[in-house]
Amino acid sequence: MKAIKYLTIAFLLLNHSVSEAQKNTSKGSNKDYPVRKLTIEPAFGMKFYPMPSPLISNLMQWNIKKRLSIISHSSYTFNHAFLRDFNYIKTNYDYSLNQKFGIGTTFSSTHFSHVFSLMAGIKYNAFKETLDNPEFEKMVVTMSSLSPDYGLMYNLKIGQKKYFFSYRMYIPLYPYPAKSLDFNSVDGNMANFTVEVGVGIRLK
């Protein structure tokens, strides 16, 4: 009887220690992972090719699970913003609108969160230019186009509180290699490569 009594006491103590260890582990994991169900991240960025073009953007991320998220990214780009009047050619407007959606996976530590996403969407380009040379008749050219836009996005978040620092980089996969395997088409990819820096806000 004494042996059963001692075994029962040892079993209860062991269960208590295991449950306490599980509680401590769960608390530690919650601290290590910055839980954000829904975030909004406005940013200012730049396209560098063929010439610098500033852009403003906004990213929304909904974390379905710890390592699975749905992402929406919108941007407005001022194409050739620093070359608007050259050689009698005046650029009335030249802009791009991008809307992409994607899925991502997250790797987090105490203060950092790395999100890798596969994005797909559409891009709308529009421009209007005026040739106003005294030696020729005045001419106006307008053009607009739609094209697919998909690629890989890396998003770095720094901070755990409601407001945090956000940095993202977008690497397009169109037209190379999705549309063409000709390496010369990489110029089209470079024209859509962007870097953005902003502030994130945790909504939920």
HELIX and SHEET records of a PDB file:
HELIX    1   1 LYS A    2  ASP A   32  1                                  31    
HELIX    2   2 PHE A  183  SER A  185  5                                   3    
HELIX    3   3 VAL A  186  MET A  190  1                                   5    
SHEET    1   A 9 ASP A  85  PHE A  86  0                                        
SHEET    2   A 9 ILE A  89  SER A 108 -1                                        
SHEET    3   A 9 LEU A  68  PHE A  78 -1                                        
SHEET    4   A 9 SER A  53  LYS A  65 -1                                        
SHEET    5   A 9 LEU A  38  LYS A  47 -1                                        
SHEET    6   A 9 THR A 194  ARG A 202 -1                                        
SHEET    7   A 9 TYR A 163  PRO A 172 -1                                        
SHEET    8   A 9 MET A 139  ILE A 158 -1                                        
SHEET    9   A 9 PHE A 112  LEU A 131 -1                                        
END                                                                             
